[in-house]
Amino acid sequence: MASYRILRKLGEGGQGVVFEAEQVDLGRRVALKRLRRELRYDPSVVERFLREARMCAAIQHPNVVTIYETGQDDEGPFIAFELLEGESLETKVTREGPQPLASIGTVAEQILLALEEAHAKNLVHRDIKPANVFLSPRRRGLVTKLLDFGVAKGSRDYGSRLTMPGDVVGSLAFMAPEQINDAGVDARTDLYSVGVCLYFMLAGVRPFVGASTGELLLSLDRPPLPVVLRRPDTPTDLGAFVHRAMAREPAKRFPSATAMLEALAHLGIMRREAPSTSIEVAIVDDAPTAVTEPTLVRPALDRIRAQPPVAITLRSVDLDDVTIATRGDDDYDPFPDEELETHVRSPPRSTDPSGPGTETDPGSFTGPTHRLPR
């Protein structure tokens, strides 16, 4: 087992504590996660804790946080993983508001590439949300990292549970209806959550907001306000793309991360100035169907990028059945906590994080508590 020297505490919460540490034999900085002392002897909690590492380590991808090691010592079980610099998508959007289209396209692409790899290994993340999407600055631009596979599950063994019957794991504000209803999950469950994240990036607010959890629960069967009404400069094809991802019925969403990547590449939102070919799309019962069906062959994403981007023209919209199942459970505390939000060394900011729209608690394991703009 590697030897670690604790440097400082990064955060803590109801389930665990995360430290910045040095791996002595390699001289590298890592994030070291440990269970809280009172939970170290609960076998079910320990199993969930180590399961997070196993799930994440199974996915070796540049857009997934890297697990270095798991083990146990006199202080109990631990997970050593990549120490990230930057901030979460939640923090960035809450501070800046709606994001540029090019940034949205880049972040969406990297999330979907990570999910494509996870789904190929039969893993459904089940907790895609802005707080679990981390933006790390690199020399060639921001790199998106998908965090927190603590509630991930193999899509073929949904009956195997580490929760009590009736429990719901994940973050309800970004959770697909079938997950809330415990009706079974698959890759399309994650794609729904990606759609909600894209709406958040475009509009600067979540699809549903309310003064209380009760108010948000009442809105579960209502369609979200079309994103083009929240942000009028949203390209019509992009709005259709987002609402298809957020379709209430899984069958009306994109069938896979690969298919969603293909559609994203043809939107051309990363290079809107390039020549485009028009494809007419009709939306009926919240699911777009191409009137002129493009041939989408994706042996590699680079090949698709070489094709001219496609601008989709919206022909008709009936969003009455488009709905998103959300709850404003800011205090919802599934295992594991949202520690990875605080597993970072944030660069200095010119904007005061305690200004309007943000309430910062430096001791919080789950990072800032945000007041979303209305």
CORCORZI-V126251 format. One record per residue. N is the residue number from 1. PHI is phi in radians with two decimals (none if undefined). Layout:
# CORCORZI-V126251
[[N/PHI] [N/PHI]]
This chain:
# CORCORZI-V126251
[[1/none] [2/-1.15] [3/-1.76] [4/-2.12] [5/-1.91] [6/-1.23] [7/-1.79] [8/-2.92] [9/-1.49] [10/-1.66] [11/3.04] [12/-2.70] [13/-2.74] [14/-1.16] [15/-1.96] [16/-2.69] [17/-2.31] [18/-2.13] [19/-2.11] [20/-1.50] [21/-2.43] [22/-1.92] [23/-1.41] [24/-1.07] [25/-1.18] [26/-1.86] [27/1.15] [28/-1.97] [29/-1.49] [30/-2.40] [31/-1.69] [32/-2.05] [33/-1.89] [34/-2.28] [35/-1.26] [36/-1.09] [37/-0.96] [38/-1.27] [39/-1.83] [40/-1.20] [41/-1.91] [42/-1.65] [43/-1.00] [44/-1.19] [45/-1.19] [46/-1.07] [47/-1.11] [48/-1.07] [49/-1.05] [50/-1.29] [51/-1.13] [52/-0.97] [53/-1.15] [54/-1.10] [55/-1.09] [56/-1.22] [57/-1.17] [58/-1.22] [59/-1.95] [60/-1.70] [61/-2.65] [62/-1.12] [63/-1.81] [64/-2.18] [65/-1.02] [66/-1.58] [67/-1.60] [68/-1.64] [69/-2.90] [70/-2.16] [71/-3.12] [72/-2.41] [73/-2.46] [74/-1.10] [75/-1.63] [76/1.78] [77/-1.24] [78/-2.55] [79/-2.27] [80/-1.84] [81/-2.59] [82/-0.96] [83/-1.59] [84/-1.77] [85/-2.02] [86/2.44] [87/-2.71] [88/-1.38] [89/-1.07] [90/-1.01] [91/-1.10] [92/-1.12] [93/-1.21] [94/-1.10] [95/-1.35] [96/-1.76] [97/1.48] [98/-0.92] [99/-1.71] [100/-1.07] [101/-1.03] [102/-1.07] [103/-1.14] [104/-1.06] [105/-1.10] [106/-1.16] [107/-1.13] [108/-1.04] [109/-1.03] [110/-1.23] [111/-1.07] [112/-1.19] [113/-1.11] [114/-1.12] [115/-1.20] [116/-1.01] [117/-1.19] [118/-1.09] [119/-1.16] [120/-1.12] [121/-1.70] [122/1.15] [123/-1.99] [124/-1.87] [125/-1.13] [126/1.27] [127/-2.55] [128/-1.29] [129/-2.82] [130/-1.01] [131/-1.20] [132/-1.78] [133/-1.97] [134/-1.89] [135/-1.89] [136/-1.96] [137/-1.23] [138/-2.25] [139/-1.05] [140/-1.74] [141/2.06] [142/-1.26] [143/-1.91] [144/-1.57] [145/-2.10] [146/-1.57] [147/-1.94] [148/1.05] [149/-1.64] [150/-1.14] [151/-1.97] [152/-1.13] [153/-2.58] [154/-1.17] [155/-1.22] [156/-1.67] [157/-2.20] [158/-1.06] [159/-1.27] [160/-1.47] [161/-2.07] [162/-1.96] [163/-2.12] [164/-1.29] [165/-0.95] [166/1.59] [167/-1.22] [168/-2.11] [169/-1.94] [170/1.99] [171/-1.86] [172/-1.08] [173/-1.12] [174/-2.15] [175/-1.65] [176/-1.21] [177/-0.96] [178/-1.17] [179/-1.29] [180/-1.08] [181/-1.48] [182/0.98] [183/-1.71] [184/1.79] [185/-2.21] [186/-2.62] [187/-0.99] [188/-1.17] [189/-1.10] [190/-1.15] [191/-1.16] [192/-1.01] [193/-1.13] [194/-1.07] [195/-1.03] [196/-1.14] [197/-1.10] [198/-1.15] [199/-1.01] [200/-1.06] [201/-1.18] [202/-1.25] [203/-1.61] [204/1.43] [205/-2.41] [206/-1.27] [207/-1.02] [208/-2.25] [209/-2.34] [210/-2.95] [211/-1.31] [212/-2.63] [213/-1.05] [214/-1.05] [215/-1.10] [216/-1.20] [217/-1.11] [218/-1.14] [219/-1.60] [220/-1.06] [221/-1.71] [222/-1.90] [223/-1.24] [224/-1.22] [225/-1.07] [226/-0.90] [227/-1.09] [228/-1.19] [229/-1.43] [230/-1.37] [231/-2.36] [232/-1.05] [233/-1.47] [234/-1.14] [235/-1.00] [236/-1.03] [237/-1.16] [238/-1.19] [239/-1.04] [240/-1.11] [241/-1.04] [242/-1.12] [243/-1.25] [244/-1.17] [245/-1.03] [246/-1.62] [247/-0.99] [248/-1.13] [249/-1.59] [250/-0.96] [251/-1.12] [252/-1.68] [253/-1.58] [254/-1.12] [255/-1.30] [256/-2.78] [257/-1.11] [258/-1.08] [259/-1.10] [260/-1.21] [261/-1.10] [262/-1.08] [263/-1.11] [264/-1.09] [265/-1.08] [266/-1.36] [267/-1.17] [268/1.24] [269/-1.24] [270/-1.48] [271/-2.50] [272/-1.13] [273/-1.36] [274/-1.28] [275/-1.02] [276/-2.35] [277/-1.95] [278/-1.54] [279/-2.16] [280/-1.46] [281/-2.23] [282/-1.91] [283/-1.97] [284/-2.28] [285/0.97] [286/1.23] [287/-2.11] [288/-1.18] [289/-2.27] [290/-1.21] [291/-1.30] [292/-1.87] [293/-1.36] [294/-1.33] [295/-1.56] [296/-2.00] [297/-1.92] [298/-2.20] [299/-1.16] [300/-2.78] [301/-1.10] [302/-1.09] [303/-1.18] [304/-1.17] [305/-1.06] [306/-1.26] [307/-1.40] [308/-1.07] [309/-1.11] [310/-1.93] [311/-1.65] [312/-1.64] [313/-1.69] [314/-1.32] [315/-1.61] [316/-2.63] [317/-2.32] [318/-2.29] [319/-1.71] [320/-1.06] [321/-1.68] [322/-1.34] [323/-2.50] [324/-2.36] [325/-1.56] [326/-2.38] [327/-2.45] [328/-1.55] [329/-1.49] [330/-1.12] [331/-1.66] [332/-1.06] [333/-2.28] [334/-1.22] [335/-1.70] [336/-1.43] [337/-1.18] [338/-1.52] [339/-1.13] [340/-1.06] [341/-1.02] [342/-1.96] [343/-1.53] [344/-2.30] [345/-1.84] [346/-1.29] [347/-1.21] [348/-1.01] [349/-2.01] [350/-1.40] [351/-1.70] [352/-1.16] [353/-1.17] [354/-1.64] [355/-1.31] [356/-1.02] [357/1.68] [358/-2.46] [359/-2.11] [360/-1.77] [361/-2.13] [362/-1.08] [363/-1.59] [364/-1.35] [365/-1.23] [366/-1.75] [367/1.41] [368/-1.12] [369/-1.76] [370/-1.87] [371/-1.73] [372/-1.28] [373/-1.14] [374/-1.72]]
